[in-house]
Amino acid sequence: MFTNFGVPPVATATRTLVEQRLKELRDDSGVAETLTVEWRGGSQLHVEVIDMPLDALYYNPGTHRIRAQRSLDPGRDAVLSADPWSAESQDYLQHLLTIRPSEPDRRDPDFEVLQRSLSTHGQNEPGLITRDGILVNGNTRCAALRETKKVSSIRVGVLPAACDWQDVNNVELSLQLRPDQRRDYSYINRLLAIEEQHVQLNRDLSVIAAAFHTDAKSCIRDLWVLAQLRDLIERSTTADGVSLRLMDLERSQEKLAELYRAYEKEKAKSRERADLLKEARLAAIVLDFAKTDVRFIDADFQSRYLDKTMPANLRPAEPAAAAAVAIPGLNRSIRAGGADVATARAVTDTLLRAEAVKAAGESAAPAEQFAAAAAVVASYRDAFNEAIDTAGRDFRLRKKRLAAPDRVGDACKDLEQSVTDLVMSRGNGSLDEGAFDDALAQLRTVMRKLAVEAQRSIDLPGNGLAWLIAAADVKQPQP
């Protein structure tokens, strides 16, 4: 279940201040500002908004926004778990709220944009707190306001006195998942939030899908992806306890979604081939190959391409699962079922452990160990790069000419030329505006048809198809 962090040490004083300001608000004859939240079962609750000093509030240690990023510094994370209200823990939360989820060594550009907006225009939307002064919503806004140092207070709605940590958890999710949120959860934190709702809170997938503005199939995919990532982390753990972290795979959203689609399609024909595809693609994803390269990896990638490019010192020994099985009466032996998968897993495991040491940095391992891990990762990347290049050439030779992707690609080139023609027509006044408008109307009709047929052909839309559906404004066709 979710964690009960208790209350801050100065909660009594904060509650007194909150009650005082609520009373002042009610005594005022003016129109009070309110904030609407979903409360216990989905009912609408209108809470009053007050000004609170920034230094009287605490960041929420259980916020979903930075859950995956907490592993950035295990030592500080341990302090945060032991005492979330200490100055050190709150400073760590402040830091995590400012960094880019996919690149934790960099400031988040979205945070910088928010900070500039607050400095120029002030606070548009109120945050939300408990009466103990814990920020339920608005943690990032509070961090930005504290850094600007231009104001000393923040506008916040106040939840009822009966609010507990389950309420904090549910209200935060409901607010952050509204479609008009300006700063979405990072990919991994969204996966963790879906898992929490399904596994820990035992909610039906249809209910979770509605809350996350998606569908049940997408939730199933996300749970599968998170399970694979947890498996990778476990397999990457070295003898010294170093391992990959969920945040290390933050940038792999589209590649992991495509892996799920490819895996499910292959599993319908052969579970073993599906597992072979999964292992090879996961290795390529950990190596951070582009999604256009990962697409060339199929079930036979290792046997057809990678085995030829892998250095001899990195080829795994014959795994135990590959031991020969005698055939009674024939005096012959064959490899055990799943031997190829076991070999593929061994290849991936070696890479994962090396990548874990490399990702942890030189401070987490002796210099020689770090250098050796970096060399292993580099060798794997070279082997995969050469194998993917060969697989890509073969794929292009096999690919049917003028398939649907090719035609869309050709249409894009024509549209790019149209942009150039429009620029040139401005100089000589040669544009036939009526004909151009008619052509755009035809384009809209064709895009709608394309969106409808694409939805019928693809169960889980990627980013491109999702954009087309929204742009064409079409509904999901009925089967």
C-alpha positions as CSV (number, residue, x, y, z in Angstrom):
1,M,0.0,0.0,0.0
2,F,1.0,3.7,-0.1
3,T,3.3,4.9,2.6
4,N,1.9,6.8,5.7
5,F,4.5,9.4,6.3
6,G,2.8,10.8,9.4
7,V,2.9,14.6,9.9
8,P,5.6,17.3,10.0
9,P,7.0,18.2,13.5
10,V,5.4,21.6,13.4
11,A,2.0,20.4,12.2
12,T,0.1,21.8,15.2
13,A,1.4,25.3,14.5
14,T,0.6,25.0,10.8
15,R,-2.9,23.8,11.5
16,T,-3.5,26.8,13.7
17,L,-2.2,29.2,11.0
18,V,-4.4,27.5,8.4
19,E,-7.5,27.7,10.5
20,Q,-6.8,31.3,11.3
21,R,-6.5,32.2,7.6
22,L,-9.6,30.2,6.7
23,K,-11.6,32.1,9.4
24,E,-10.3,35.4,8.0
25,L,-11.4,34.4,4.6
26,R,-14.9,33.5,5.8
27,D,-15.2,36.7,7.7
28,D,-14.4,38.7,4.6
29,S,-17.4,39.9,2.7
30,G,-15.8,39.4,-0.7
31,V,-16.1,36.5,-3.1
32,A,-13.8,33.7,-2.0
33,E,-11.7,31.7,-4.4
34,T,-12.3,28.0,-4.4
35,L,-10.6,25.0,-6.0
36,T,-12.6,21.9,-7.1
37,V,-11.1,18.4,-6.5
38,E,-12.4,14.9,-6.7
39,W,-13.0,13.5,-3.3
40,R,-13.6,10.0,-1.9
41,G,-15.5,8.2,-4.6
42,G,-15.3,10.9,-7.3
43,S,-17.7,13.5,-5.8
44,Q,-16.8,17.1,-6.4
45,L,-15.4,19.0,-3.4
46,H,-15.0,22.8,-3.5
47,V,-12.2,23.8,-1.1
48,E,-11.3,27.3,0.0
49,V,-8.1,29.0,-1.3
50,I,-5.8,30.9,1.1
51,D,-2.4,32.4,1.0
52,M,0.3,30.5,2.9
53,P,3.9,31.3,3.6
54,L,6.3,29.3,1.4
55,D,8.5,28.4,4.4
56,A,5.5,26.9,6.3
57,L,4.9,24.2,3.7
58,Y,6.5,20.8,3.1
59,Y,7.0,18.9,-0.1
60,N,5.1,15.7,-0.3
61,P,7.5,12.8,0.1
62,G,5.0,10.5,-1.6
63,T,4.4,12.5,-4.7
64,H,4.2,10.5,-7.9
65,R,6.1,13.2,-9.8
66,I,9.6,12.2,-8.6
67,R,9.0,8.6,-7.4
68,A,11.5,7.0,-9.8
69,Q,14.0,9.8,-9.4
70,R,14.4,9.2,-5.7
71,S,16.9,6.5,-6.5
72,L,19.3,9.1,-8.0
73,D,21.1,9.3,-4.6
74,P,20.6,6.2,-2.5
75,G,22.1,7.8,0.6
76,R,19.8,10.8,0.5
77,D,16.8,8.6,-0.4
78,A,17.5,6.5,2.7
79,V,17.4,9.7,4.8
80,L,14.2,10.7,3.1
81,S,12.5,7.4,3.9
82,A,13.7,7.6,7.5
83,D,12.8,11.3,8.2
84,P,10.9,12.9,5.3
85,W,10.4,16.2,7.1
86,S,14.1,16.9,7.9
87,A,15.8,19.8,6.1
88,E,18.1,17.4,4.3
89,S,15.1,15.4,3.0
90,Q,13.1,18.4,1.9
91,D,16.2,19.8,0.1
92,Y,16.5,16.5,-1.7
93,L,12.9,16.7,-2.8
94,Q,13.5,20.3,-4.0
95,H,16.4,19.1,-6.1
96,L,14.5,16.2,-7.6
97,L,11.6,18.6,-8.6
98,T,14.0,20.7,-10.6
99,I,15.8,18.0,-12.7
100,R,15.0,16.5,-16.0
101,P,13.6,13.0,-15.5
102,S,15.4,11.5,-18.6
103,E,18.7,13.3,-17.8
104,P,18.9,13.8,-14.0
105,D,22.3,15.6,-14.3
106,R,20.5,18.5,-16.1
107,R,17.9,21.0,-15.0
108,D,14.4,20.4,-16.5
109,P,13.7,22.9,-19.2
110,D,10.0,22.7,-18.3
111,F,10.9,23.8,-14.8
112,E,12.8,26.8,-16.2
113,V,9.7,27.7,-18.3
114,L,7.5,27.5,-15.2
115,Q,9.9,29.6,-13.2
116,R,10.0,32.3,-15.8
117,S,6.2,32.3,-16.1
118,L,5.8,32.6,-12.3
119,S,8.3,35.5,-12.3
120,T,6.6,37.3,-15.1
121,H,2.9,36.6,-14.6
122,G,2.6,35.3,-11.1
123,Q,0.7,32.2,-10.0
124,N,-2.3,31.3,-12.2
125,E,-3.6,28.2,-10.5
126,P,-3.6,27.5,-6.7
127,G,-1.8,24.6,-5.3
128,L,-3.4,22.3,-2.7
129,I,-2.3,21.4,0.9
130,T,-3.4,19.4,3.9
131,R,-4.1,21.3,7.1
132,D,-0.7,20.0,8.3
133,G,1.0,22.0,5.5
134,I,1.9,19.1,3.2
135,L,1.7,20.0,-0.5
136,V,-0.7,17.6,-2.3
137,N,-0.5,19.5,-5.6
138,G,1.8,22.4,-6.5
139,N,5.1,20.9,-5.3
140,T,6.9,22.1,-8.4
141,R,5.3,25.5,-8.3
142,C,6.4,25.9,-4.7
143,A,10.0,24.9,-5.7
144,A,10.0,27.4,-8.5
145,L,8.6,30.2,-6.3
146,R,11.2,29.5,-3.6
147,E,14.0,29.8,-6.2
148,T,12.7,33.0,-7.6
149,K,12.6,34.6,-4.2
150,K,10.3,37.3,-5.5
151,V,7.3,36.3,-3.3
152,S,7.1,34.8,0.2
153,S,3.7,33.1,-0.1
154,I,1.7,30.8,-2.4
155,R,-2.0,30.4,-3.0
156,V,-3.3,27.0,-2.0
157,G,-6.6,25.2,-1.6
158,V,-7.0,23.5,1.8
159,L,-8.3,19.9,2.1
160,P,-10.7,18.9,4.9
161,A,-9.3,18.2,8.4
162,A,-10.2,14.5,7.9
163,C,-7.8,14.1,5.0
164,D,-5.5,11.1,5.4
165,W,-2.6,9.7,3.3
166,Q,-4.9,7.7,1.1
167,D,-6.8,10.9,0.3
168,V,-3.5,12.7,-0.4
169,N,-2.5,9.9,-2.8
170,N,-5.9,9.8,-4.7
171,V,-6.4,13.6,-4.9
172,E,-2.9,14.2,-6.2
173,L,-3.4,11.6,-9.0
174,S,-6.8,13.0,-9.9
175,L,-5.4,16.6,-10.2
176,Q,-2.2,15.6,-12.0
177,L,-4.0,13.5,-14.6
178,R,-6.4,16.2,-15.7
179,P,-6.0,16.6,-19.5
180,D,-5.1,20.3,-19.1
181,Q,-2.1,19.7,-16.8
182,R,0.9,21.7,-18.1
183,R,3.6,19.5,-16.7
184,D,2.8,15.8,-17.0
185,Y,4.3,13.0,-15.0
186,S,7.4,11.5,-16.5
187,Y,7.0,8.2,-18.3
188,I,8.4,6.0,-15.5
189,N,6.4,7.8,-12.8
190,R,3.3,7.3,-14.8
191,L,4.0,3.6,-15.0
192,L,4.5,3.5,-11.3
193,A,1.3,5.3,-10.6
194,I,-0.7,2.9,-12.8
195,E,0.9,-0.1,-11.0
196,E,0.1,1.4,-7.7
197,Q,-3.6,1.8,-8.6
198,H,-3.9,-1.8,-10.0
199,V,-1.6,-3.9,-7.8
200,Q,-1.6,-2.1,-4.5
201,L,-5.0,-0.5,-4.5
202,N,-6.6,-3.4,-6.4
203,R,-8.6,-1.2,-8.8
204,D,-10.1,-2.4,-12.0
205,L,-8.2,-1.6,-15.2
206,S,-11.3,0.1,-16.7
207,V,-11.4,2.5,-13.7
208,I,-7.7,3.2,-13.9
209,A,-7.9,3.8,-17.7
210,A,-10.6,6.3,-17.2
211,A,-8.6,8.2,-14.5
212,F,-5.5,8.2,-16.7
213,H,-7.4,9.2,-19.8
214,T,-6.4,6.1,-21.7
215,D,-7.8,2.6,-22.3
216,A,-7.5,-0.8,-20.6
217,K,-5.3,-2.2,-23.4
218,S,-2.8,0.6,-22.8
219,C,-2.8,0.0,-19.1
220,I,-2.0,-3.7,-19.7
221,R,0.8,-2.7,-21.9
222,D,2.2,-0.3,-19.3
223,L,2.1,-2.9,-16.6
224,W,3.9,-5.4,-18.8
225,V,6.6,-2.8,-19.6
226,L,7.1,-2.0,-16.0
227,A,7.4,-5.7,-15.2
228,Q,10.1,-6.0,-17.9
229,L,12.0,-3.0,-16.5
230,R,11.9,-4.4,-13.0
231,D,13.3,-7.7,-14.4
232,L,16.1,-5.9,-16.1
233,I,17.0,-4.1,-12.9
234,E,17.1,-7.4,-11.0
235,R,19.2,-9.0,-13.7
236,S,21.6,-6.1,-13.8
237,T,22.6,-6.3,-10.1
238,T,26.3,-7.0,-9.6
239,A,28.0,-8.8,-6.8
240,D,28.7,-5.4,-5.3
241,G,25.0,-4.5,-5.3
242,V,25.2,-2.0,-8.2
243,S,22.2,-2.1,-10.5
244,L,20.4,-0.1,-13.1
245,R,17.6,2.2,-12.0
246,L,14.1,2.8,-13.4
247,M,15.1,6.4,-14.2
248,D,17.9,5.1,-16.5
249,L,15.3,4.0,-19.0
250,E,13.2,7.2,-18.9
251,R,13.8,8.0,-22.5
252,S,12.7,4.6,-23.9
253,Q,8.9,5.1,-23.9
254,E,8.2,4.7,-27.6
255,K,10.8,1.9,-28.0
256,L,9.2,-0.1,-25.1
257,A,5.7,0.5,-26.5
258,E,6.8,-0.9,-29.9
259,L,8.5,-3.8,-28.1
260,Y,5.2,-4.8,-26.5
261,R,3.4,-4.7,-29.8
262,A,6.1,-6.8,-31.5
263,Y,6.3,-9.2,-28.6
264,E,2.5,-9.8,-28.5
265,K,2.3,-10.3,-32.3
266,E,5.2,-12.8,-32.2
267,K,3.9,-14.6,-29.1
268,A,0.7,-15.5,-30.9
269,K,2.9,-17.7,-33.2
270,S,5.7,-18.8,-30.9
271,R,6.5,-17.9,-27.3
272,E,10.2,-18.9,-27.8
273,R,10.6,-16.6,-30.8
274,A,8.8,-13.8,-28.9
275,D,11.3,-14.2,-26.0
276,L,14.2,-14.1,-28.4
277,L,12.9,-10.9,-29.9
278,K,12.4,-9.4,-26.5
279,E,15.9,-10.1,-25.2
280,A,17.6,-8.7,-28.3
281,R,15.4,-5.6,-28.4
282,L,15.8,-5.0,-24.6
283,A,19.6,-5.1,-25.1
284,A,19.4,-2.6,-27.9
285,I,17.1,-0.3,-25.8
286,V,19.6,-0.4,-22.9
287,L,22.3,0.6,-25.4
288,D,20.1,3.5,-26.3
289,F,19.8,2.7,-30.0
290,A,17.2,4.8,-31.9
291,K,13.7,3.3,-32.3
292,T,14.2,3.2,-36.1
293,D,17.2,0.9,-35.5
294,V,15.5,-1.2,-32.9
295,R,12.7,-2.0,-35.4
296,F,15.1,-4.0,-37.4
297,I,15.6,-6.5,-34.6
298,D,13.5,-9.6,-35.1
299,A,13.3,-13.0,-33.4
300,D,16.2,-14.4,-35.5
301,F,18.4,-11.3,-35.0
302,Q,20.9,-13.0,-32.7
303,S,21.3,-16.2,-34.7
304,R,21.4,-14.4,-38.1
305,Y,23.3,-11.2,-37.4
306,L,24.6,-10.7,-33.8
307,D,26.4,-14.1,-33.5
308,K,28.6,-13.0,-36.4
309,T,29.6,-9.6,-35.0
310,M,29.9,-10.5,-31.2
311,P,33.5,-10.7,-30.0
312,A,34.5,-14.2,-28.9
313,N,35.2,-13.0,-25.3
314,L,31.7,-11.8,-24.9
315,R,29.9,-14.9,-26.2
316,P,28.3,-16.7,-23.4
317,A,29.2,-20.2,-22.4
318,E,26.6,-22.9,-23.2
319,P,23.9,-22.3,-20.5
320,A,22.7,-25.0,-18.3
321,A,19.3,-24.8,-19.9
322,A,20.9,-25.8,-23.2
323,A,22.1,-29.2,-22.0
324,A,21.5,-32.1,-24.5
325,V,18.4,-34.2,-24.1
326,A,18.7,-37.8,-25.2
327,I,16.0,-39.2,-27.5
328,P,15.1,-42.8,-26.3
329,G,15.7,-45.5,-28.9
330,L,17.5,-43.3,-31.5
331,N,20.9,-43.0,-29.7
332,R,20.7,-39.2,-30.5
333,S,20.6,-36.0,-28.5
334,I,19.0,-32.6,-29.1
335,R,19.3,-29.3,-27.4
336,A,16.8,-28.7,-24.7
337,G,13.8,-26.5,-25.4
338,G,14.5,-22.8,-24.6
339,A,18.2,-23.1,-25.0
340,D,18.4,-20.3,-27.5
341,V,16.4,-18.1,-25.1
342,A,18.8,-18.9,-22.3
343,T,21.7,-18.0,-24.5
344,A,20.0,-14.7,-25.4
345,R,19.4,-13.9,-21.8
346,A,23.0,-14.6,-20.9
347,V,24.1,-12.1,-23.6
348,T,21.7,-9.5,-22.2
349,D,22.7,-10.2,-18.6
350,T,26.4,-9.5,-19.3
351,L,25.5,-6.2,-20.9
352,L,23.1,-5.2,-18.1
353,R,25.7,-5.7,-15.4
354,A,28.3,-3.8,-17.3
355,E,25.8,-1.0,-18.1
356,A,24.9,-0.8,-14.4
357,V,28.5,-0.2,-13.4
358,K,29.0,2.3,-16.2
359,A,25.7,4.2,-15.3
360,A,26.7,4.3,-11.6
361,G,29.8,6.3,-12.5
362,E,33.4,6.1,-11.5
363,S,32.6,7.0,-7.9
364,A,30.6,3.8,-7.4
365,A,33.3,1.3,-8.5
366,P,37.1,1.0,-8.6
367,A,38.6,2.7,-11.7
368,E,39.7,-0.7,-13.2
369,Q,36.2,-2.1,-12.8
370,F,34.6,1.0,-14.3
371,A,37.0,1.0,-17.3
372,A,36.3,-2.7,-17.9
373,A,32.5,-2.2,-17.8
374,A,32.8,0.7,-20.2
375,A,34.9,-1.4,-22.6
376,V,32.3,-4.2,-22.4
377,V,29.4,-1.8,-23.2
378,A,31.4,-0.3,-26.1
379,S,32.1,-3.7,-27.5
380,Y,28.4,-4.6,-27.3
381,R,27.4,-1.3,-29.0
382,D,29.8,-2.0,-31.8
383,A,28.5,-5.5,-32.3
384,F,24.9,-4.4,-32.2
385,N,25.6,-1.5,-34.5
386,E,27.1,-3.7,-37.2
387,A,24.4,-6.4,-36.8
388,I,21.6,-3.8,-36.9
389,D,23.1,-2.3,-40.0
390,T,23.2,-5.6,-41.8
391,A,19.6,-6.5,-40.6
392,G,18.4,-3.1,-41.9
393,R,19.9,-3.7,-45.3
394,D,18.2,-7.1,-45.5
395,F,14.9,-5.6,-44.3
396,R,14.9,-2.9,-47.0
397,L,15.6,-5.5,-49.6
398,R,12.6,-7.6,-48.4
399,K,10.2,-4.8,-47.8
400,K,7.4,-4.6,-50.2
401,R,7.6,-1.5,-52.4
402,L,5.0,1.3,-51.8
403,A,3.7,-0.2,-48.6
404,A,1.6,2.1,-46.4
405,P,4.6,3.7,-44.6
406,D,6.3,4.4,-48.0
407,R,3.2,6.2,-49.3
408,V,2.9,8.3,-46.2
409,G,6.6,9.1,-46.5
410,D,6.1,10.2,-50.2
411,A,3.2,12.3,-49.2
412,C,5.3,14.1,-46.6
413,K,7.9,14.9,-49.2
414,D,5.1,16.4,-51.4
415,L,3.8,18.5,-48.5
416,E,7.4,19.7,-47.8
417,Q,7.6,20.8,-51.4
418,S,4.2,22.5,-51.0
419,V,5.7,24.6,-48.1
420,T,8.5,25.8,-50.4
421,D,5.9,26.6,-53.2
422,L,3.9,28.7,-50.7
423,V,7.0,30.7,-49.8
424,M,7.8,31.3,-53.4
425,S,4.2,32.3,-54.3
426,R,4.3,35.1,-51.8
427,G,6.9,36.8,-53.8
428,N,5.1,36.7,-57.2
429,G,1.5,36.5,-56.1
430,S,0.9,33.3,-58.0
431,L,-1.1,31.3,-55.4
432,D,-4.6,30.3,-56.4
433,E,-6.2,30.6,-53.0
434,G,-9.4,28.9,-53.9
435,A,-7.7,25.9,-55.4
436,F,-5.4,25.7,-52.4
437,D,-8.4,25.7,-50.0
438,D,-10.1,23.0,-52.0
439,A,-6.9,20.9,-51.8
440,L,-6.8,21.3,-48.0
441,A,-10.4,20.2,-47.7
442,Q,-9.5,17.1,-49.7
443,L,-6.5,16.5,-47.5
444,R,-8.8,16.7,-44.4
445,T,-11.1,14.0,-45.9
446,V,-8.2,11.7,-46.8
447,M,-6.6,12.1,-43.3
448,R,-9.9,11.2,-41.7
449,K,-10.1,8.0,-43.8
450,L,-6.5,7.2,-43.0
451,A,-7.1,7.7,-39.3
452,V,-10.2,5.4,-39.3
453,E,-8.4,2.6,-41.2
454,A,-5.3,2.9,-39.2
455,Q,-7.3,2.5,-36.0
456,R,-8.8,-0.7,-37.4
457,S,-5.4,-2.1,-38.2
458,I,-3.5,-1.0,-35.0
459,D,-4.7,-1.9,-31.5
460,L,-2.4,0.4,-29.6
461,P,-1.6,3.7,-31.4
462,G,1.8,5.2,-31.2
463,N,2.5,8.9,-31.0
464,G,2.2,9.4,-34.7
465,L,-1.2,7.7,-35.0
466,A,-2.4,9.3,-31.8
467,W,-1.6,12.7,-33.4
468,L,-3.4,11.7,-36.6
469,I,-6.6,10.7,-34.7
470,A,-6.6,14.0,-32.8
471,A,-5.9,16.1,-35.9
472,A,-8.5,14.3,-37.9
473,D,-11.0,14.4,-35.0
474,V,-12.3,10.9,-35.6
475,K,-13.8,8.5,-33.1
476,Q,-12.7,4.9,-32.5
477,P,-14.6,2.8,-35.1
478,Q,-16.9,0.1,-33.8
479,P,-15.8,-3.5,-34.7
